[in-house]
Amino acid sequence: MKTTKPINNYMTPAEAAYRWGKPQDTVKSRLKPSLYEKQLKEMIQAGLIKYFQNPERQRREWIVSVQAMEKWFGPEPKK
């Protein structure tokens, strides 16, 4: 679902899981470099996903685009 506000085309993994009706762990697993390293690099370069990692911590905070979710899981289900 494309929205008129550009900000709505980007979301946290939790919102993405909710919008696509997927378990949050399913979306999070797509963001694991150990499983999808090449794909993640390509999607970061294409601007479909991004992350922030505090240099003092190990955890990454991800932002996912609608385009990334569509690539992984198909179109957003209509509610």
Biopython code that builds the backbone (N, CA, C, O; Angstrom):
import numpy as np
from Bio.PDB.StructureBuilder import StructureBuilder

atoms = [
    (1, "MET", "N", (0.845, -1.178, 0.000)),
    (1, "MET", "CA", (0.000, 0.000, 0.000)),
    (1, "MET", "C", (0.890, 1.242, 0.000)),
    (1, "MET", "O", (1.631, 1.474, 0.955)),
    (2, "LYS", "N", (0.822, 2.014, -1.034)),
    (2, "LYS", "CA", (1.559, 3.275, -1.095)),
    (2, "LYS", "C", (0.710, 4.354, -0.440)),
    (2, "LYS", "O", (-0.506, 4.404, -0.626)),
    (3, "THR", "N", (1.354, 5.199, 0.315)),
    (3, "THR", "CA", (0.632, 6.274, 0.983)),
    (3, "THR", "C", (1.066, 7.605, 0.385)),
    (3, "THR", "O", (2.074, 7.685, -0.317)),
    (4, "THR", "N", (0.304, 8.632, 0.666)),
    (4, "THR", "CA", (0.636, 9.945, 0.134)),
    (4, "THR", "C", (1.744, 10.626, 0.929)),
    (4, "THR", "O", (2.380, 11.549, 0.421)),
    (5, "LYS", "N", (1.988, 10.197, 2.150)),
    (5, "LYS", "CA", (3.047, 10.776, 2.970)),
    (5, "LYS", "C", (4.296, 9.894, 2.844)),
    (5, "LYS", "O", (4.254, 8.719, 3.210)),
    (6, "PRO", "N", (5.390, 10.436, 2.339)),
    (6, "PRO", "CA", (6.598, 9.623, 2.146)),
    (6, "PRO", "C", (7.095, 8.924, 3.414)),
    (6, "PRO", "O", (7.628, 7.817, 3.337)),
    (7, "ILE", "N", (6.929, 9.548, 4.563)),
    (7, "ILE", "CA", (7.410, 8.947, 5.810)),
    (7, "ILE", "C", (6.742, 7.603, 6.076)),
    (7, "ILE", "O", (7.342, 6.738, 6.715)),
    (8, "ASN", "N", (5.527, 7.411, 5.605)),
    (8, "ASN", "CA", (4.806, 6.161, 5.831)),
    (8, "ASN", "C", (5.336, 5.008, 4.994)),
    (8, "ASN", "O", (4.899, 3.868, 5.155)),
    (9, "ASN", "N", (6.280, 5.300, 4.096)),
    (9, "ASN", "CA", (6.908, 4.243, 3.310)),
    (9, "ASN", "C", (8.125, 3.662, 4.018)),
    (9, "ASN", "O", (8.821, 2.816, 3.456)),
    (10, "TYR", "N", (8.391, 4.107, 5.248)),
    (10, "TYR", "CA", (9.510, 3.621, 6.053)),
    (10, "TYR", "C", (8.999, 3.285, 7.443)),
    (10, "TYR", "O", (8.144, 3.991, 7.979)),
    (11, "MET", "N", (9.522, 2.199, 8.038)),
    (11, "MET", "CA", (8.980, 1.754, 9.315)),
    (11, "MET", "C", (10.003, 0.939, 10.085)),
    (11, "MET", "O", (11.021, 0.509, 9.543)),
    (12, "THR", "N", (9.712, 0.739, 11.345)),
    (12, "THR", "CA", (10.520, -0.149, 12.173)),
    (12, "THR", "C", (10.170, -1.594, 11.794)),
    (12, "THR", "O", (9.131, -1.830, 11.177)),
    (13, "PRO", "N", (11.008, -2.545, 12.148)),
    (13, "PRO", "CA", (10.655, -3.947, 11.905)),
    (13, "PRO", "C", (9.350, -4.361, 12.594)),
    (13, "PRO", "O", (8.605, -5.182, 12.059)),
    (14, "ALA", "N", (9.070, -3.806, 13.765)),
    (14, "ALA", "CA", (7.821, -4.146, 14.464)),
    (14, "ALA", "C", (6.603, -3.698, 13.657)),
    (14, "ALA", "O", (5.643, -4.454, 13.510)),
    (15, "GLU", "N", (6.640, -2.470, 13.132)),
    (15, "GLU", "CA", (5.520, -1.992, 12.321)),
    (15, "GLU", "C", (5.417, -2.792, 11.032)),
    (15, "GLU", "O", (4.315, -3.126, 10.596)),
    (16, "ALA", "N", (6.549, -3.103, 10.421)),
    (16, "ALA", "CA", (6.544, -3.879, 9.178)),
    (16, "ALA", "C", (5.895, -5.249, 9.400)),
    (16, "ALA", "O", (5.087, -5.700, 8.587)),
    (17, "ALA", "N", (6.254, -5.900, 10.498)),
    (17, "ALA", "CA", (5.661, -7.203, 10.808)),
    (17, "ALA", "C", (4.153, -7.083, 10.976)),
    (17, "ALA", "O", (3.400, -7.914, 10.468)),
    (18, "TYR", "N", (3.717, -6.068, 11.675)),
    (18, "TYR", "CA", (2.285, -5.850, 11.875)),
    (18, "TYR", "C", (1.569, -5.598, 10.547)),
    (18, "TYR", "O", (0.542, -6.215, 10.262)),
    (19, "ARG", "N", (2.116, -4.689, 9.739)),
    (19, "ARG", "CA", (1.461, -4.320, 8.479)),
    (19, "ARG", "C", (1.374, -5.494, 7.507)),
    (19, "ARG", "O", (0.411, -5.590, 6.746)),
    (20, "TRP", "N", (2.358, -6.385, 7.520)),
    (20, "TRP", "CA", (2.355, -7.527, 6.599)),
    (20, "TRP", "C", (1.775, -8.787, 7.235)),
    (20, "TRP", "O", (1.677, -9.825, 6.579)),
    (21, "GLY", "N", (1.388, -8.703, 8.513)),
    (21, "GLY", "CA", (0.811, -9.869, 9.184)),
    (21, "GLY", "C", (1.808, -10.994, 9.371)),
    (21, "GLY", "O", (1.447, -12.168, 9.287)),
    (22, "LYS", "N", (3.060, -10.647, 9.624)),
    (22, "LYS", "CA", (4.131, -11.623, 9.825)),
    (22, "LYS", "C", (4.593, -11.573, 11.278)),
    (22, "LYS", "O", (4.480, -10.535, 11.930)),
    (23, "PRO", "N", (5.107, -12.679, 11.785)),
    (23, "PRO", "CA", (5.714, -12.617, 13.122)),
    (23, "PRO", "C", (6.920, -11.677, 13.096)),
    (23, "PRO", "O", (7.659, -11.631, 12.112)),
    (24, "GLN", "N", (7.109, -10.943, 14.164)),
    (24, "GLN", "CA", (8.219, -9.996, 14.224)),
    (24, "GLN", "C", (9.556, -10.714, 14.035)),
    (24, "GLN", "O", (10.466, -10.159, 13.419)),
    (25, "ASP", "N", (9.689, -11.923, 14.547)),
    (25, "ASP", "CA", (10.931, -12.679, 14.381)),
    (25, "ASP", "C", (11.210, -13.005, 12.914)),
    (25, "ASP", "O", (12.371, -13.114, 12.518)),
    (26, "THR", "N", (10.176, -13.160, 12.113)),
    (26, "THR", "CA", (10.355, -13.430, 10.686)),
    (26, "THR", "C", (10.993, -12.228, 9.997)),
    (26, "THR", "O", (11.917, -12.383, 9.198)),
    (27, "VAL", "N", (10.504, -11.040, 10.304)),
    (27, "VAL", "CA", (11.078, -9.820, 9.722)),
    (27, "VAL", "C", (12.487, -9.613, 10.258)),
    (27, "VAL", "O", (13.398, -9.303, 9.491)),
    (28, "LYS", "N", (12.678, -9.779, 11.545)),
    (28, "LYS", "CA", (14.007, -9.592, 12.141)),
    (28, "LYS", "C", (15.028, -10.561, 11.551)),
    (28, "LYS", "O", (16.199, -10.209, 11.399)),
    (29, "SER", "N", (14.599, -11.767, 11.219)),
    (29, "SER", "CA", (15.547, -12.740, 10.664)),
    (29, "SER", "C", (16.087, -12.276, 9.312)),
    (29, "SER", "O", (17.213, -12.615, 8.946)),
    (30, "ARG", "N", (15.295, -11.506, 8.570)),
    (30, "ARG", "CA", (15.755, -10.971, 7.279)),
    (30, "ARG", "C", (16.837, -9.908, 7.457)),
    (30, "ARG", "O", (17.529, -9.559, 6.500)),
    (31, "LEU", "N", (16.983, -9.401, 8.660)),
    (31, "LEU", "CA", (17.948, -8.348, 8.944)),
    (31, "LEU", "C", (19.213, -8.879, 9.614)),
    (31, "LEU", "O", (20.003, -8.103, 10.150)),
    (32, "LYS", "N", (19.406, -10.189, 9.586)),
    (32, "LYS", "CA", (20.588, -10.798, 10.199)),
    (32, "LYS", "C", (21.683, -10.960, 9.152)),
    (32, "LYS", "O", (21.534, -11.742, 8.214)),
    (33, "PRO", "N", (22.777, -10.228, 9.305)),
    (33, "PRO", "CA", (23.869, -10.349, 8.334)),
    (33, "PRO", "C", (24.407, -11.771, 8.203)),
    (33, "PRO", "O", (24.859, -12.158, 7.126)),
    (34, "SER", "N", (24.366, -12.543, 9.266)),
    (34, "SER", "CA", (24.872, -13.906, 9.190)),
    (34, "SER", "C", (24.056, -14.782, 8.241)),
    (34, "SER", "O", (24.564, -15.783, 7.737)),
    (35, "LEU", "N", (22.799, -14.418, 7.994)),
    (35, "LEU", "CA", (21.936, -15.200, 7.105)),
    (35, "LEU", "C", (21.795, -14.585, 5.714)),
    (35, "LEU", "O", (21.689, -15.311, 4.725)),
    (36, "TYR", "N", (21.793, -13.260, 5.630)),
    (36, "TYR", "CA", (21.487, -12.571, 4.370)),
    (36, "TYR", "C", (22.495, -11.473, 4.054)),
    (36, "TYR", "O", (22.109, -10.410, 3.567)),
    (37, "GLU", "N", (23.758, -11.702, 4.316)),
    (37, "GLU", "CA", (24.767, -10.648, 4.200)),
    (37, "GLU", "C", (24.779, -9.967, 2.828)),
    (37, "GLU", "O", (24.738, -8.739, 2.756)),
    (38, "LYS", "N", (24.834, -10.732, 1.751)),
    (38, "LYS", "CA", (24.903, -10.151, 0.411)),
    (38, "LYS", "C", (23.640, -9.343, 0.089)),
    (38, "LYS", "O", (23.724, -8.220, -0.407)),
    (39, "GLN", "N", (22.488, -9.919, 0.371)),
    (39, "GLN", "CA", (21.226, -9.232, 0.095)),
    (39, "GLN", "C", (21.102, -7.949, 0.914)),
    (39, "GLN", "O", (20.648, -6.927, 0.399)),
    (40, "LEU", "N", (21.499, -7.996, 2.174)),
    (40, "LEU", "CA", (21.419, -6.798, 3.016)),
    (40, "LEU", "C", (22.308, -5.692, 2.469)),
    (40, "LEU", "O", (21.888, -4.536, 2.411)),
    (41, "LYS", "N", (23.522, -6.024, 2.071)),
    (41, "LYS", "CA", (24.424, -5.014, 1.506)),
    (41, "LYS", "C", (23.814, -4.375, 0.264)),
    (41, "LYS", "O", (23.872, -3.157, 0.094)),
    (42, "GLU", "N", (23.233, -5.196, -0.600)),
    (42, "GLU", "CA", (22.605, -4.675, -1.820)),
    (42, "GLU", "C", (21.424, -3.771, -1.488)),
    (42, "GLU", "O", (21.252, -2.720, -2.105)),
    (43, "MET", "N", (20.619, -4.172, -0.525)),
    (43, "MET", "CA", (19.443, -3.385, -0.172)),
    (43, "MET", "C", (19.830, -2.087, 0.533)),
    (43, "MET", "O", (19.166, -1.066, 0.353)),
    (44, "ILE", "N", (20.891, -2.115, 1.327)),
    (44, "ILE", "CA", (21.391, -0.885, 1.954)),
    (44, "ILE", "C", (21.886, 0.066, 0.868)),
    (44, "ILE", "O", (21.563, 1.254, 0.894)),
    (45, "GLN", "N", (22.656, -0.437, -0.073)),
    (45, "GLN", "CA", (23.172, 0.399, -1.170)),
    (45, "GLN", "C", (22.042, 0.980, -2.017)),
    (45, "GLN", "O", (22.151, 2.102, -2.511)),
    (46, "ALA", "N", (20.956, 0.220, -2.186)),
    (46, "ALA", "CA", (19.816, 0.687, -2.967)),
    (46, "ALA", "C", (18.916, 1.632, -2.176)),
    (46, "ALA", "O", (17.995, 2.224, -2.740)),
    (47, "GLY", "N", (19.172, 1.782, -0.867)),
    (47, "GLY", "CA", (18.350, 2.670, -0.040)),
    (47, "GLY", "C", (17.029, 2.070, 0.395)),
    (47, "GLY", "O", (16.099, 2.802, 0.733)),
    (48, "LEU", "N", (16.930, 0.728, 0.391)),
    (48, "LEU", "CA", (15.684, 0.075, 0.786)),
    (48, "LEU", "C", (15.606, -0.186, 2.279)),
    (48, "LEU", "O", (14.515, -0.285, 2.841)),
    (49, "ILE", "N", (16.761, -0.299, 2.922)),
    (49, "ILE", "CA", (16.840, -0.471, 4.370)),
    (49, "ILE", "C", (18.041, 0.311, 4.879)),
    (49, "ILE", "O", (18.940, 0.650, 4.110)),
    (50, "LYS", "N", (18.052, 0.593, 6.156)),
    (50, "LYS", "CA", (19.223, 1.213, 6.785)),
    (50, "LYS", "C", (19.222, 0.862, 8.256)),
    (50, "LYS", "O", (18.213, 0.434, 8.817)),
    (51, "TYR", "N", (20.369, 1.054, 8.862)),
    (51, "TYR", "CA", (20.455, 0.819, 10.300)),
    (51, "TYR", "C", (21.352, 1.862, 10.934)),
    (51, "TYR", "O", (22.170, 2.509, 10.279)),
    (52, "PHE", "N", (21.164, 1.998, 12.240)),
    (52, "PHE", "CA", (22.050, 2.809, 13.063)),
    (52, "PHE", "C", (22.596, 1.896, 14.143)),
    (52, "PHE", "O", (21.858, 1.126, 14.757)),
    (53, "GLN", "N", (23.898, 1.992, 14.369)),
    (53, "GLN", "CA", (24.513, 1.229, 15.442)),
    (53, "GLN", "C", (25.362, 2.172, 16.275)),
    (53, "GLN", "O", (26.342, 2.737, 15.790)),
    (54, "ASN", "N", (24.978, 2.337, 17.526)),
    (54, "ASN", "CA", (25.759, 3.135, 18.459)),
    (54, "ASN", "C", (27.139, 2.490, 18.575)),
    (54, "ASN", "O", (27.225, 1.292, 18.847)),
    (55, "PRO", "N", (28.212, 3.240, 18.380)),
    (55, "PRO", "CA", (29.556, 2.655, 18.436)),
    (55, "PRO", "C", (29.880, 1.969, 19.763)),
    (55, "PRO", "O", (30.792, 1.145, 19.831)),
    (56, "GLU", "N", (29.147, 2.302, 20.800)),
    (56, "GLU", "CA", (29.400, 1.710, 22.108)),
    (56, "GLU", "C", (28.545, 0.472, 22.381)),
    (56, "GLU", "O", (28.611, -0.109, 23.464)),
    (57, "ARG", "N", (27.748, 0.077, 21.399)),
    (57, "ARG", "CA", (26.851, -1.074, 21.576)),
    (57, "ARG", "C", (26.918, -1.984, 20.369)),
    (57, "ARG", "O", (27.426, -1.598, 19.316)),
    (58, "GLN", "N", (26.400, -3.201, 20.524)),
    (58, "GLN", "CA", (26.404, -4.162, 19.426)),
    (58, "GLN", "C", (25.098, -4.154, 18.641)),
    (58, "GLN", "O", (25.086, -4.502, 17.460)),
    (59, "ARG", "N", (24.027, -3.772, 19.263)),
    (59, "ARG", "CA", (22.699, -3.865, 18.646)),
    (59, "ARG", "C", (22.504, -2.820, 17.562)),
    (59, "ARG", "O", (22.905, -1.666, 17.713)),
    (60, "ARG", "N", (21.885, -3.235, 16.473)),
    (60, "ARG", "CA", (21.545, -2.329, 15.376)),
    (60, "ARG", "C", (20.055, -2.000, 15.432)),
    (60, "ARG", "O", (19.229, -2.858, 15.742)),
    (61, "GLU", "N", (19.729, -0.760, 15.130)),
    (61, "GLU", "CA", (18.336, -0.318, 15.016)),
    (61, "GLU", "C", (18.045, -0.164, 13.526)),
    (61, "GLU", "O", (18.725, 0.594, 12.835)),
    (62, "TRP", "N", (17.042, -0.878, 13.033)),
    (62, "TRP", "CA", (16.765, -0.929, 11.603)),
    (62, "TRP", "C", (15.563, -0.076, 11.205)),
    (62, "TRP", "O", (14.624, 0.107, 11.980)),
    (63, "ILE", "N", (15.616, 0.437, 9.984)),
    (63, "ILE", "CA", (14.480, 1.075, 9.317)),
    (63, "ILE", "C", (14.280, 0.305, 8.006)),
    (63, "ILE", "O", (15.231, 0.060, 7.264)),
    (64, "VAL", "N", (13.050, -0.062, 7.745)),
    (64, "VAL", "CA", (12.718, -0.885, 6.587)),
    (64, "VAL", "C", (11.753, -0.121, 5.689)),
    (64, "VAL", "O", (10.824, 0.517, 6.186)),
    (65, "SER", "N", (11.955, -0.174, 4.397)),
    (65, "SER", "CA", (11.049, 0.492, 3.462)),
    (65, "SER", "C", (9.945, -0.467, 3.008)),
    (65, "SER", "O", (10.073, -1.687, 3.116)),
    (66, "VAL", "N", (8.877, 0.108, 2.507)),
    (66, "VAL", "CA", (7.810, -0.688, 1.907)),
    (66, "VAL", "C", (8.395, -1.526, 0.771)),
    (66, "VAL", "O", (8.027, -2.690, 0.609)),
    (67, "GLN", "N", (9.300, -0.947, -0.015)),
    (67, "GLN", "CA", (9.904, -1.674, -1.131)),
    (67, "GLN", "C", (10.655, -2.916, -0.646)),
    (67, "GLN", "O", (10.593, -3.963, -1.292)),
    (68, "ALA", "N", (11.357, -2.815, 0.470)),
    (68, "ALA", "CA", (12.059, -3.979, 1.018)),
    (68, "ALA", "C", (11.067, -5.066, 1.421)),
    (68, "ALA", "O", (11.264, -6.243, 1.117)),
    (69, "MET", "N", (10.008, -4.664, 2.104)),
    (69, "MET", "CA", (9.003, -5.645, 2.524)),
    (69, "MET", "C", (8.340, -6.311, 1.330)),
    (69, "MET", "O", (8.085, -7.515, 1.344)),
    (70, "GLU", "N", (8.062, -5.524, 0.295)),
    (70, "GLU", "CA", (7.460, -6.104, -0.910)),
    (70, "GLU", "C", (8.422, -7.084, -1.579)),
    (70, "GLU", "O", (7.988, -8.106, -2.110)),
    (71, "LYS", "N", (9.690, -6.792, -1.560)),
    (71, "LYS", "CA", (10.688, -7.691, -2.140)),
    (71, "LYS", "C", (10.724, -9.011, -1.366)),
    (71, "LYS", "O", (10.821, -10.084, -1.962)),
    (72, "TRP", "N", (10.647, -8.925, -0.039)),
    (72, "TRP", "CA", (10.712, -10.119, 0.795)),
    (72, "TRP", "C", (9.399, -10.896, 0.849)),
    (72, "TRP", "O", (9.409, -12.125, 0.786)),
    (73, "PHE", "N", (8.270, -10.196, 0.966)),
    (73, "PHE", "CA", (7.009, -10.846, 1.291)),
    (73, "PHE", "C", (5.846, -10.545, 0.339)),
    (73, "PHE", "O", (4.723, -10.989, 0.579)),
    (74, "GLY", "N", (6.103, -9.803, -0.730)),
    (74, "GLY", "CA", (5.023, -9.452, -1.649)),
    (74, "GLY", "C", (4.282, -8.206, -1.198)),
    (74, "GLY", "O", (4.663, -7.570, -0.216)),
    (75, "PRO", "N", (3.219, -7.856, -1.919)),
    (75, "PRO", "CA", (2.476, -6.634, -1.604)),
    (75, "PRO", "C", (1.894, -6.659, -0.177)),
    (75, "PRO", "O", (1.587, -7.715, 0.375)),
    (76, "GLU", "N", (1.758, -5.464, 0.387)),
    (76, "GLU", "CA", (1.161, -5.345, 1.718)),
    (76, "GLU", "C", (-0.285, -5.829, 1.665)),
    (76, "GLU", "O", (-1.054, -5.377, 0.817)),
    (77, "PRO", "N", (-0.662, -6.739, 2.556)),
    (77, "PRO", "CA", (-2.052, -7.207, 2.570)),
    (77, "PRO", "C", (-3.007, -6.077, 2.884)),
    (77, "PRO", "O", (-2.697, -5.195, 3.685)),
    (78, "LYS", "N", (-4.155, -6.102, 2.261)),
    (78, "LYS", "CA", (-5.195, -5.112, 2.550)),
    (78, "LYS", "C", (-5.890, -5.514, 3.839)),
    (78, "LYS", "O", (-6.177, -6.689, 4.069)),
    (79, "LYS", "N", (-6.156, -4.514, 4.679)),
    (79, "LYS", "CA", (-6.805, -4.799, 5.971)),
    (79, "LYS", "C", (-8.248, -4.416, 5.916)),
    (79, "LYS", "O", (-8.968, -4.577, 6.902)),
]
sb = StructureBuilder()
sb.init_structure("model")
sb.init_model(0)
sb.init_chain("A")
sb.init_seg("    ")
for serial, (resi, resn, name, xyz) in enumerate(atoms, 1):
    if name == "N":
        sb.init_residue(resn, " ", resi, " ")
    sb.init_atom(name, np.array(xyz, "f"), 0.0, 1.0, " ", f" {name:<3s}", serial, name[0])
structure = sb.get_structure()
